[in-house]
Amino acid sequence: MLRLLSDENFNGDIGRGLFLRQPSLDLLRVQDVGLQEVDDPAILDWAASNGRILLTHDRATMPNFAYERLSQGQPMPGLFVINDRMPVRQVIDELVLLIDASGQDEWNGLVLYLPL
């Protein structure tokens, strides 16, 4: 099962829906680990240190910081950039598919944009 971290502005309805579909889901929010109001590089660093794929709606800056980490040879366990205009149900369906059909290590160093 994938180990996930959602950033501060990630839609809470998606998280709640994921837990309804996957009660044993390993998903933390940045608010749960004391990272609210922290800049993107620090969130990516925490995710890398804790082996968690980051879920975000931030298409503007987060991918750039992820690619910067990779260019500097730093670990980046994965970034899922979810379009905030996607219907919540579609996001949940696609994330459940990824959670069920892939392993944590498959996403190392990758940025994935949803919808698929």
Secondary structure by P-SEA (a helix, b strand, c coil): cccccccccccaaaaaaaaaaccccccccccccccccccaaaaaaaaaaabbbbbbcccccaaaaaaaaaaacccccbbbbbcccccaaaaaaaaaaaaacccccccccccccccc
